[in-house]
Amino acid sequence: MSNAVSIRPDRPALPEWMRRLPEYLMIWVPLLLSAAHLVSFSLWTVWISFTPSTLVPVTGWVGLRNYSSVLASRNWQIAFDNLLLFGSAFVLLSAATGLALAILLDQRVRGENVLRSVFLYPLAVSFVVTGTVWSWLLNPGLGIQKLVHDLGWTSFKFDWLIDRDMAIWTIVIAAIWQSSGFAMALFLAGLRSVDADIIKAAQIDGAGPVRIYRRIILPSLWPITITVVVIQLQFAISTFDLVRALTNGGPGIATQLPALVVYDLMFQRSLLGRGAAAAVLMLLILLAVLLPYAAWRYVQRRRAAHA
Amino acid sequence: MRDRSFTPNRILIYLVVLLVAAAWLAPLAVVVLNSLRSNEEIAQGSMIGWPQHWAWSNYLAAWSGFCVAETCAGIRPYMLNSALVTIPATIFSTLLGAIAGYAVSLWRFRGDTWIYGIVTLGLFLPQQMRLLPWTIVLRDIGLINTLAGLVLIHTIQGLSFTTLFCRNYYVAIPHELIRAARIDGAGFFRIFWRIILPLSPPILVVTVIWQFTHIWNEFLYGVTFTSGQQQPVTAALIALSAAVADIPQHGVQSAAVIIAALPTLLIYLLGGKYFVRGLTAGAVK
């Protein structure tokens, strides 16, 4: 039985590469399309950001002029400040909420499955829906403020949605509601993977639950915390739908975010060069988050490999 | 921590958990209740309240009577658009991702790690970096403002996710299995159909749920590349809320919101376990 060298006389003698063509096509075409579009599209957008393109892409070179005009615009400055505030507040609060929920559910609460589903369901709903619903709840004339007024407490005030200084916080609220369940799911997985023997040993030594959490369980959650923070930051940087549905950047431009600036420049004001420059700036902000994370992951992996 | 009896501490825990759960469910409850209240009733009170008369007609109006822009066909055509984009794009991106994931993890070929690395970059690259090029490409191939254009975009862009999911699942399949099949003369496709696919249902369910939810909920591409009657339901909802800014019709709008969210909510209820698995698979790369 020499299977490997069997000769098949009934087969027409197709050249090897032709016989394997369908295979090559199925392997290479999707992968190459996917990889090539990512590379070429990114490079193309970077290139456009250095051209004087307005309504249509044109060749030419204006150096960093698009960048300086984007960076100098009030729209971008407000968007960037908002991103810093929204990004840090949202990430901290949603991670804290997620961790708190995970610790609570970890207390062997009855009906844990149902509760977990309740905290996670907003993730399945689109940001457009989330934004619309929260815009109603937070609208002073329709939502919570109106309800409290109708109940008789007429001096109650909760009008962040139309308050220039507070409107960005409405986006924080909706974003936390939408995605702290995600942090909870990851933290819960982390809590459950802590070595049960170590906990048992600590219990035998007389450590209470608070001490066990502080000294043993929480320190082991660092890697998950960093993952949660990076993913949430990535989401914060590209937030678009939620703001579009909740405040549409308003009142005025008080809740402007970089993703909205890009859209506005590209498709509403037809300033392609500047829009591309703003998109590249978004990428740079993202890289400022992702590159340290990638380096950290690399070190972690090296350490795990040596251990 | 093993204690299940009701001490004051545990009562406090339950209280906090139930309060948060109520807060998390409140927005859904508000929309559901509003979808059953008449517009006048909402206008007289607030968005938060129990329906006095059950206005089931809101759903009919939202489904097929409501006016968005100048057409009055409700959100039915937009739901259909979303389905016509989401279903094929989910199937294509999942199938291609399974083949690609199999190729980079088990079949191996020259440069596969490089290609795979670039493909996974798509997970991070902001959509905004790809908006302009897609506009040009769709225009040049004549697919701008078509559902087919959106299917194409979501299929190609979805590959980053689906390839990653499937690859991470397939690397656990013993290589000996593939090697043995190859020695027996099985080719790329025969191994895929006979060995890989039968082992795949768990990961395919995760991938399909993930892609479906993602594509159904997507808004930026929908609003950028389509207009008017070609828009998916997310874009139509935004157009709808702009249209009702003058004459508030929150009852009907709430019903529209519920209908638009229903497909992904149902998928979440039916496949919540797999949804979470997709979340964590996407997170822990």
Interface residues (C-beta under 8 A of the other chain):
Chain A: N3 A4 S6 R20 P22 E23 M26 I27 P30 L31 L32 L33 S34 A35 H37 L38 V39 S40 F41 S42 W44 T45 I48 P57 L101 L104 L105 D106 Q107 R108 V109 R110 L115 S117 V118 F119 L120 Y121 P122 L123 A124 V125 S126 F127 V128 V129 T130 T132 V133 W134 S135 W136 L137 N139 L142 G143 I144 K146 L147 D150 W177 G181 F182 A185 L186 A189 P209 I212 T227 V228 I231 Q234 I237 S238 F240 D241 R244 A245 A259 V262 Y263 M266 F267 L272 G275 A276 A278 A279 V280 M282 L283 L286 L290
Chain B: M1 R2 D3 R4 R10 I13 Y14 V16 V17 V20 A21 W24 L25 A26 P27 L28 V30 V31 N34 I42 G45 S46 M47 I48 G49 L96 I99 A100 A103 V104 W107 F109 I115 Y116 I118 V119 L121 G122 F124 L125 P126 Q127 Q128 M129 R130 L131 L132 P133 W134 I136 I156 Q157 L159 S160 T163 I183 D184 G185 G187 F188 F189 T213 W216 N217 E218 F219 L220 T224 T234 L237 I238 S241 H250 Q253 V257 A260 A261 T264 L265 I267 Y268 L269 G272 F275 V276 L279 T280 A283 V284
